[in-house]
Amino acid sequence: MSSPGPFGPLEFQLVLLRRMADHQPELVEDARRELGVSLATMREANRRWQAMTRSPRARGALSRYRSVLGAPEHTFRRRVGDLDCEALLWPVPLWPRLRFEVTTGPSGAVWNEWLVRAPGAAGPEPRTPEELRPWSCTVDEVARAFPPARPMEGDAPTRLRLACTAPDGGQRIAEFTWGLLQRWSE
């Protein structure tokens, strides 16, 4: 039996897609085809990622990201409240205007991991809920467009929801996977 090949940026993108498939199966299917991989390959990448994260000998999260994605494209300090943290950004070829961001605390523990707009890349500026399309916005972009936005727990570790106020004053829920908008509902 042959051993699995290396786990790198392509396989990591498949892991991101696998979690998004629950909300946007058609977009995931299109992206998987664009990457030129089979459904079985996507499932195997996700299985291997889960094994890496759950193994008793698992590396720390930041070490795992570095081994899979290589050296970050950008690293910078960020202040969150009273604490200094470090943000590391990696390119994600499937979404060239986004970056995968890992934020670590003072001890080096990973605090957050999600997709954000690439430095210098213009993001959308939606003014109405109708302008929001799946995969069009990040958490920060929706929060800025529809304040006040209140974070809510998602139904899985890589998911987040925001309670937002639409221009008509109505409350809406924006759902994200890995920080990328999946859907918007009342």
Kinemage of the C-alpha trace (Angstrom):
@kinemage 1
@onewidth
@group {chain A} dominant
@subgroup {mainchain}
@vectorlist {calphas} color= white
{ca met a 1} P 0.000 0.000 0.000
{ca ser a 2} L 1.475 3.371 -0.972
{ca ser a 3} L 1.682 6.191 1.548
{ca pro a 4} L -0.314 9.353 0.914
{ca gly a 5} L 1.455 12.186 -0.878
{ca pro a 6} L 2.443 15.447 0.741
{ca phe a 7} L -0.168 17.649 2.344
{ca gly a 8} L 0.266 21.194 1.055
{ca pro a 9} L -1.652 24.295 -0.045
{ca leu a 10} L -3.825 22.434 -2.567
{ca glu a 11} L -4.978 19.904 0.027
{ca phe a 12} L -5.556 22.696 2.535
{ca gln a 13} L -7.851 24.472 0.062
{ca leu a 14} L -9.788 21.219 -0.231
{ca val a 15} L -10.223 21.202 3.553
{ca leu a 16} L -11.634 24.742 3.402
{ca leu a 17} L -13.997 23.693 0.612
{ca arg a 18} L -15.142 20.544 2.404
{ca arg a 19} L -16.548 22.558 5.314
{ca met a 20} L -18.159 25.078 2.925
{ca ala a 21} L -19.916 22.283 1.005
{ca asp a 22} L -22.621 22.104 3.670
{ca his a 23} L -23.822 25.609 2.740
{ca gln a 24} L -22.742 26.090 -0.882
{ca pro a 25} L -22.408 22.697 -2.595
{ca glu a 26} L -22.646 24.136 -6.118
{ca leu a 27} L -19.874 26.686 -5.522
{ca val a 28} L -17.721 24.003 -3.927
{ca glu a 29} L -18.287 21.689 -6.890
{ca asp a 30} L -17.240 24.455 -9.310
{ca ala a 31} L -14.147 25.240 -7.227
{ca arg a 32} L -13.182 21.580 -6.950
{ca arg a 33} L -13.382 21.254 -10.734
{ca glu a 34} L -11.314 24.439 -11.134
{ca leu a 35} L -8.672 22.816 -8.946
{ca gly a 36} L -8.879 19.664 -11.055
{ca val a 37} L -9.508 17.224 -8.208
{ca ser a 38} L -12.087 14.529 -7.605
{ca leu a 39} L -14.635 14.423 -4.814
{ca ala a 40} L -12.737 11.437 -3.400
{ca thr a 41} L -9.530 13.510 -3.308
{ca met a 42} L -11.325 16.294 -1.433
{ca arg a 43} L -12.722 13.831 1.095
{ca glu a 44} L -9.307 12.225 1.561
{ca ala a 45} L -7.663 15.620 2.142
{ca asn a 46} L -10.270 16.409 4.789
{ca arg a 47} L -9.790 12.995 6.413
{ca arg a 48} L -6.033 13.518 6.570
{ca trp a 49} L -6.454 17.045 8.000
{ca gln a 50} L -8.778 15.747 10.711
{ca ala a 51} L -6.275 12.999 11.535
{ca met a 52} L -3.478 15.580 11.795
{ca thr a 53} L -5.494 17.795 14.142
{ca arg a 54} L -6.733 14.963 16.371
{ca ser a 55} L -3.625 12.822 16.604
{ca pro a 56} L -2.149 12.405 20.106
{ca arg a 57} L 1.169 13.391 18.508
{ca ala a 58} L -0.382 16.395 16.742
{ca arg a 59} L 1.763 19.470 16.270
{ca gly a 60} L 0.532 22.764 17.636
{ca ala a 61} L -1.885 24.558 15.317
{ca leu a 62} L 0.606 27.215 14.186
{ca ser a 63} L 3.300 24.628 13.511
{ca arg a 64} L 0.776 22.599 11.494
{ca tyr a 65} L -0.139 25.613 9.348
{ca arg a 66} L 3.521 26.408 8.722
{ca ser a 67} L 4.271 22.806 7.722
{ca val a 68} L 1.277 22.680 5.341
{ca leu a 69} L 1.334 26.226 3.919
{ca gly a 70} L 5.027 27.090 4.202
{ca ala a 71} L 6.357 30.447 5.347
{ca pro a 72} L 3.668 33.104 5.699
{ca glu a 73} L 3.481 35.779 3.018
{ca his a 74} L 3.071 38.496 5.684
{ca thr a 75} L 3.519 38.586 9.440
{ca phe a 76} L 2.627 41.600 11.556
{ca arg a 77} L 1.784 42.639 15.108
{ca arg a 78} L -1.767 43.583 16.012
{ca arg a 79} L -3.223 44.981 19.202
{ca val a 80} L -6.438 43.316 20.431
{ca gly a 81} L -7.735 45.131 23.483
{ca asp a 82} L -4.856 45.152 25.957
{ca leu a 83} L -2.944 42.323 24.304
{ca asp a 84} L -0.428 42.204 21.507
{ca cys a 85} L -0.851 39.380 19.065
{ca glu a 86} L 0.732 38.271 15.823
{ca ala a 87} L -1.136 37.797 12.538
{ca leu a 88} L 0.276 35.534 9.840
{ca leu a 89} L -1.118 35.564 6.285
{ca trp a 90} L -0.869 32.929 3.566
{ca pro a 91} L -2.109 33.176 -0.039
{ca val a 92} L -5.003 30.956 -1.081
{ca pro a 93} L -4.804 30.497 -4.872
{ca leu a 94} L -8.490 29.627 -5.176
{ca trp a 95} L -9.331 33.088 -3.794
{ca pro a 96} L -6.462 35.351 -4.945
{ca arg a 97} L -7.916 38.467 -3.254
{ca leu a 98} L -8.081 36.707 0.123
{ca arg a 99} L -5.516 35.401 2.568
{ca phe a 100} L -5.711 32.733 5.232
{ca glu a 101} L -4.984 34.490 8.517
{ca val a 102} L -3.853 32.860 11.732
{ca thr a 103} L -3.775 35.085 14.801
{ca thr a 104} L -1.709 34.043 17.801
{ca gly a 105} L -1.665 35.348 21.353
{ca pro a 106} L 1.347 36.360 23.421
{ca ser a 107} L 2.079 32.705 24.294
{ca gly a 108} L 1.977 31.665 20.622
{ca ala a 109} L -1.363 29.847 20.979
{ca val a 110} L -3.646 30.189 17.950
{ca trp a 111} L -6.603 32.444 18.732
{ca asn a 112} L -8.252 32.631 15.352
{ca glu a 113} L -7.944 31.161 11.850
{ca trp a 114} L -9.961 32.377 8.888
{ca leu a 115} L -10.020 34.019 5.478
{ca val a 116} L -9.513 37.791 5.299
{ca arg a 117} L -9.120 40.300 2.479
{ca ala a 118} L -5.534 40.467 1.182
{ca pro a 119} L -3.584 43.593 2.164
{ca gly a 120} L -4.186 46.287 -0.438
{ca ala a 121} L -7.014 44.365 -2.166
{ca ala a 122} L -10.241 46.309 -2.421
{ca gly a 123} L -13.165 44.497 -0.910
{ca pro a 124} L -16.850 44.856 -1.626
{ca glu a 125} L -18.845 47.586 0.063
{ca pro a 126} L -22.373 46.192 0.159
{ca arg a 127} L -25.116 48.655 1.066
{ca thr a 128} L -28.084 46.272 1.044
{ca pro a 129} L -28.538 42.609 1.952
{ca glu a 130} L -29.402 41.906 -1.692
{ca glu a 131} L -25.833 42.800 -2.653
{ca leu a 132} L -24.414 40.040 -0.470
{ca arg a 133} L -23.494 36.954 -2.445
{ca pro a 134} L -21.967 33.724 -1.131
{ca trp a 135} L -18.182 33.935 -0.940
{ca ser a 136} L -18.237 37.689 -1.650
{ca cys a 137} L -17.391 39.092 1.788
{ca thr a 138} L -15.391 38.372 4.897
{ca val a 139} L -16.638 38.715 8.473
{ca asp a 140} L -15.074 42.183 8.850
{ca glu a 141} L -16.601 43.436 5.599
{ca val a 142} L -20.128 42.415 6.584
{ca ala a 143} L -19.677 43.794 10.116
{ca arg a 144} L -18.577 47.172 8.720
{ca ala a 145} L -21.406 47.282 6.175
{ca phe a 146} L -24.235 46.429 8.588
{ca pro a 147} L -23.490 47.744 12.092
{ca pro a 148} L -24.000 47.009 14.803
{ca ala a 149} L -22.845 43.448 14.281
{ca arg a 150} L -22.813 41.000 17.157
{ca pro a 151} L -20.764 37.784 16.842
{ca met a 152} L -22.625 34.580 17.569
{ca glu a 153} L -21.425 31.025 17.917
{ca gly a 154} L -21.630 28.898 14.797
{ca asp a 155} L -22.632 25.252 14.543
{ca ala a 156} L -19.046 24.036 14.020
{ca pro a 157} L -15.568 25.233 15.035
{ca thr a 158} L -14.853 26.847 11.652
{ca arg a 159} L -18.223 28.598 11.489
{ca leu a 160} L -19.345 31.948 12.820
{ca arg a 161} L -22.566 33.895 12.650
{ca leu a 162} L -23.092 37.656 12.901
{ca ala a 163} L -26.319 39.282 13.964
{ca cys a 164} L -26.457 42.433 11.811
{ca thr a 165} L -28.813 45.345 11.279
{ca ala a 166} L -30.055 45.814 7.709
{ca pro a 167} L -30.673 49.353 6.392
{ca asp a 168} L -34.425 48.859 6.962
{ca gly a 169} L -33.670 48.263 10.662
{ca gly a 170} L -34.427 44.558 10.484
{ca gln a 171} L -32.140 42.040 12.123
{ca arg a 172} L -30.388 39.577 9.822
{ca ile a 173} L -27.989 36.717 10.405
{ca ala a 174} L -24.878 36.363 8.265
{ca glu a 175} L -23.311 32.890 8.310
{ca phe a 176} L -19.618 32.326 7.607
{ca thr a 177} L -17.355 29.334 7.158
{ca trp a 178} L -13.635 29.957 7.624
{ca gly a 179} L -14.509 33.692 7.688
{ca leu a 180} L -16.115 33.737 4.215
{ca leu a 181} L -19.812 34.607 3.801
{ca gln a 182} L -21.946 31.560 3.031
{ca arg a 183} L -25.474 32.927 3.421
{ca trp a 184} L -27.577 35.774 4.787
{ca ser a 185} L -31.000 35.270 6.317
{ca glu a 186} L -33.678 36.963 8.405
